[in-house]
Amino acid sequence: MCDSCGCDLTTNHHSHKTTAQVIDVHQSLLAANDAIAAGNKAHFEALGIVAINMISSPGSGKTTLLEKTIERLQGQIKIGVIEGDIETDRDAQRIRAKGVPVVQMTTGGACHLDAAQIHKGLHLLEQEPGGDQLDLLFIENVGNLVCPATFDLGEHQRVVLVSVPEGPDKPAKYPKAFISSQLFVITKTDLLPYFDFPVAEATADALHLNPRLQIMALSAVSGEGFEAWLDYLRDITKNQQG
């Protein structure tokens, strides 16, 4: 697992690490991250930017959702994107083709973005054309439902996505991702006729973990449910600017 988030700091019969040492290292790591995250949030608010941290498993459709969102909100909301991936800038290239400022943060093996990377990414984004005049910043985190749920980036909203082909059991299997989020988006609903994905089951499991969680289902392909997503983005941006 990832040595930057502490998830490889386990105690076993072949290790000389103690439980106390593991806890101290992990808590220290998170405390340092949280301090930077608080600075990030203050920076976002000073600039009038709403930041959304998008977390999901690989292949949930985050990048496609962003592409369609940028197309639909063009001329309404100024959008920027920080892309997180272990390797390659392929997703950033797709977003750049939509005409919005984007910065790729390549983690080189780490399973998540951290607050320090977002601090750096925001300053790089400000150097891109239009990157210093944003209303809305999307942070597309590394595809993973474990590590990204632990690290605050200074975002205003955390959105967890699960696609229909993944199955409905993700809230039960990865509870922290849902407990720490404000919005749960079920994606690729155009595939519901072809997969066993009882929406009510996934919704019930998620609300059991987090009764305040907002939930929506949509398809970036068919457009089903997409207006609710756009209204959510319009509302949070308007509230921040108001």
Stockholm file with secondary structure:
# STOCKHOLM 1.0

chainA/1-242         MCDSCGCDLTTNHHSHKTTAQVIDVHQSLLAANDAIAAGNKAHFEALGIVAINMISSPGSGKTTLLEKTIERLQGQIKIGVIEGDIETDRDAQRIRAKGVPVVQMTTGGACHLDAAQIHKGLHLLEQEPGGDQLDLLFIENVGNLVCPATFDLGEHQRVVLVSVPEGPDKPAKYPKAFISSQLFVITKTDLLPYFDFPVAEATADALHLNPRLQIMALSAVSGEGFEAWLDYLRDITKNQQG
#=GR chainA/1-242 SS CCTTTTTTCCCCTTCCCCHHHHHHHHHHHHHHHHHHHHHHHHHHHHHTCEEEEEEECTTSSHHHHHHHHHHHHTTTSCEEEEEEESSCCHHHHHHHTTTSCEEEEECTTCSSCCHHHHHHHHHHHHTSTTTTSCSEEEEECCSCSSGGGTCCCSCSEEEEEEEGGGCTTHHHHSHHHHHTCSEEEEECGGGGGGSCCCHHHHHHHHHHHCTTCEEEECCTTTCTTHHHHHHHHHHHHHHHHC
#=GC SS_cons         CCTTTTTTCCCCTTCCCCHHHHHHHHHHHHHHHHHHHHHHHHHHHHHTCEEEEEEECTTSSHHHHHHHHHHHHTTTSCEEEEEEESSCCHHHHHHHTTTSCEEEEECTTCSSCCHHHHHHHHHHHHTSTTTTSCSEEEEECCSCSSGGGTCCCSCSEEEEEEEGGGCTTHHHHSHHHHHTCSEEEEECGGGGGGSCCCHHHHHHHHHHHCTTCEEEECCTTTCTTHHHHHHHHHHHHHHHHC
//
